[in-house]
Amino acid sequence: MSARPEPAGRGPAANPRGLYTLFEKEVLRFLKVVVQTLLTPVATALLYLVIFGGVLAAHLEVYPGVGYGAFLVPGLIAMSLIQNAFANSSSSLIQSKMTGNLIFVLVAPISPLEFYLAFVAAAVVRGLLVGAGVWLVALLFVDLPLHSPALVLAFAVLSAAVLGALGVVAGIWAEKFEQLAAFQNFVVLPLSFLSGVFYSIGSLPAPWDRLSWLNPFFYMIDGFRHGFLGVSDAPPGLSLAVTAASLAAVSAVCLTMLARGYRIRQ
């Protein structure tokens, strides 16, 4: 009788070496195509900055004393960070499922928590690298203040973790590349573009201003922006709480899917 691959989670209670090995594999995977995974997102964000910042910088002042360029850059950094964190974990899982090499992870003595931590941590690393790249390039064009480095780092890590975990959920759920693309195009991209990256939600007419408060991506980007500028649409404490709650909710779904072997156990 042939052995049946177990879902991630049937290994020992703690396997730090396995966790690190899987994390290292995921990091090396995106570093091998650095032009696609790091440089291209930075170039895309730069285009947004040149187009929107160049056209609107002289005409808009979103907050008193804050130019539009300084307002725009934190939003672009956060948007690039979360989109690439999602792309890292989701693309890795769907590729592994489609090529059939996910079985090598499933038969390893790695628990659902370790599987989750490895993929999410790698997604956070890629997100932070892209965000740092956008920030460094933007400094060539915009004089950007830094109000609270701790707040910037907290929102960067938490936001990347939320989207990294959501990427794992999407990668497990999707059975084809088309399904994953649909998830990204109809869920992740709209929520990120409509989260106040390019505008303050206070400038929106009803009911769009109220609907924006229901978007969890808004709190990630608004809190991240507060770390740079010291001003925001929502209190940073509220944004931090919503982001942390989002991470807890998505992580719970992710761990449940992994423990049950949903769509990854044949």
N, C-alpha and C positions, 0 to 999 in steps of 0.2 A: 504494500500500500504506500503510495507516494506521500511524502511529507507535504503538508499544506502550509504556505507562508502565513505567519501570524501578523496581525496589524501591529503597528508601532505601539508599544505599551506592554508587551508580554515579557520584557526583559527584567533585569534586576531593578531594585528600587533606586539605586544611584549608580550611574556609570559616567563619571566626569570625563574619562578619556574618550568614550564614544561620543559624548556631547561635543567635546572640542573638535574631534575629528570631523564630525558632520558639519559643524560650524566652519571649520577651516576649508572643507570642500566647497561649501556654498560661497565663501568669500573668494577663493581662488577661481571659481567658475566665472564670476563677473569681472574679476581683474584680468582674465585672459582676453576679454573683449572690451578693453577699457575705453576705446573710442566710442563704441556703441553705448556702453553702460554709464560712463561718466562724462566724457567730453561732449557728446551730442546733447544731453539734457542741459548742460551749461550753455552751449551755443544757442539752444532754443530759448532759454530764459533771457539771454542777452538780446535776442531779437525782439522779444516782448518789451524789454527795457528801452531799446532804441526806438521802437515804434510808438509805444504808448507814452513813455517818458519824454521823448523828443517832441511829440505833438502836444501833449497836455501839460507838461511841466510849467510852462510860462503862464498857463491860464487857470490852473486849479491850485487851491490850498485847502486840503481836506480838513486838517486840524490847524488851529491858530499857530503860526510860526513853523509849521511843518510843510515843506514843499512836496509837490506830488511825487517827485523822484524818490525822496526819502520815505514817503508813504508806500510807494509801489514795491521797492526792493525787498522788504521783509516778506511781503505777500508772495513775491516770485520765489524767494528762497524756500518758504514753507511749502508752496505748491509743488515745486520741483522735488523737494525732499520727500513728501508723502507719496507722490505719484511713482517715484522710483523705488521707494520701499515696497509699495504694492507690487510693482512690476517684478522685483527681484524674487520674492517668494512665490508668487503665482506662476511666473514663467518657468521657474525651476521645477515646480511640482508637475505642471502639465507636460513639460518636456520629458520628465522621468516616467510619467504614466504612459505617454504615447510611444516612447522608445522601449519600454519594458524594463528599464533598469531600476525602477523603484523597488523591485523585489529585494534588491541587495540591502536596502535600508530596512525593509520590513522584517527580514530574517535576522537582522542584527539585534543584539541585546540592548535596545534603546527604548525607554518608556515614552508614553505620549508627551509628558512634560519635557523630556530631553529633546524629542523631535521638534516640538513647538519652540523651545528656547533656541535651538540651533538655527532654525529657519528665520525666526523673528530677529535674532541678534544679527545675523548676516544682513537681513533687510535693513536694520537700523544702521549698520556700518555703511552700506551703500547709500542710504538716504543722507547720512551725515556728510559723506564725502561729496556728494552732489551739491548739497546745501552749502558746504564750505567753499566749493568751487564757484558757485553762483555769487556768493558773498564777496570773494576776493576779486572776481572780475567786475562786479558792480562798483566796488570801491574806486575803480579807475574813472567812473563816470559820476558818482553821487557821493556827497559828503554825508555819511550815514552815522548817526550817533549810536551809542550803546548804553542804554539806561540801566539794564540789569542783566549781566552775563549769566547769572544763575537761572533766571527766568527763561532766557533764550535757550539755554542748554536743556532745561527741564521740558519745555514744550517741544523742542526738536526731538529729543529721545522718545518722549511719550507719543507724539504724533507719528513718528516713524514706526514705533512699535504697534500702534493701532492699525496702520495700513499694512505693516508686515504680517500681522495676524489675520487681517482681512484677506490678504493675498493668499495665505495658506488655506483659508476657508474657500476662496474662489477656485484655487488650484485643485482642491479635493473635490469640490462640487462639479467642476467642468469635466466633461468627457471628451471634448474636442477643442481645438484651438479657437474655433468660431464662437463657442460658448464663453470662453474666457475673454475673448475680444468684446463680446456683447456686454459682459459684466463690467469691463473697464469703460467701455464707451457710453453705457447707459446708466451706470451707477457712480463710478469713481470720478470720471471726467466732469460730468455735470455738477456733482456736489463740490468738487474742488474749484471749478470756475465760478460757481455761484456762491462762494463763501466769503466774498469781500476782498478778494485779491486785488482787484482793479478799482474798487470803489468802497466807500463807507456805506454800510447798510442804513445809516441814518439819512442818507440822501435818497433812499428808495421810496416810492409812493406805496400806499396801502393797496393790497394786502401783502405785497412782496417784502416789505420791511419786517412784518410779523412772521412770515414764513421763513425768513432767513434765520430767525432765532431757533428754528427747529432743525437746522442743519448742523450736525456735530462738527463738520469740517470748519465751519465759521469760527467756532471756539478755539480750535487748534491754531488757525491763522491769526485770529485777533489777539489771542494771548501771546503768540510768538511776536507779533508786531509790537505789543506793549513792552516786551523786553528790550526792544531797540529804542522806541520813541518815548516811552513813559506815558503814552495816552492810547486809548482804545475805545471801541464802541461798548464793550462789555467789561465788567470788573474782572481783573485777572484771576482773582480767586474763583469766581464762577467758571471761567474758561478752563482753569486747571482742574476743577472738580468734574466738569462735563467730559473733558479729555480722559481723565483717569477712569471715570465710569464707563466710557466707551471702550477703553482698553480692557476693563474687566469683563464687559459683556461679550465682546468679540472673542476674547481669550477663552471664555467659558464655552462658547459655541465650537471654537476650534478644537479644544481639548476633548469635548464630547465626541466630535466627529472622528478624531484620531483614535480615541479609546474604543469606539465601536467599529473601526475599520471601514467607515462609510466610503464607498466607491474607491477604496484603495486595496481592499482584500478580495482576491479572486477566489 
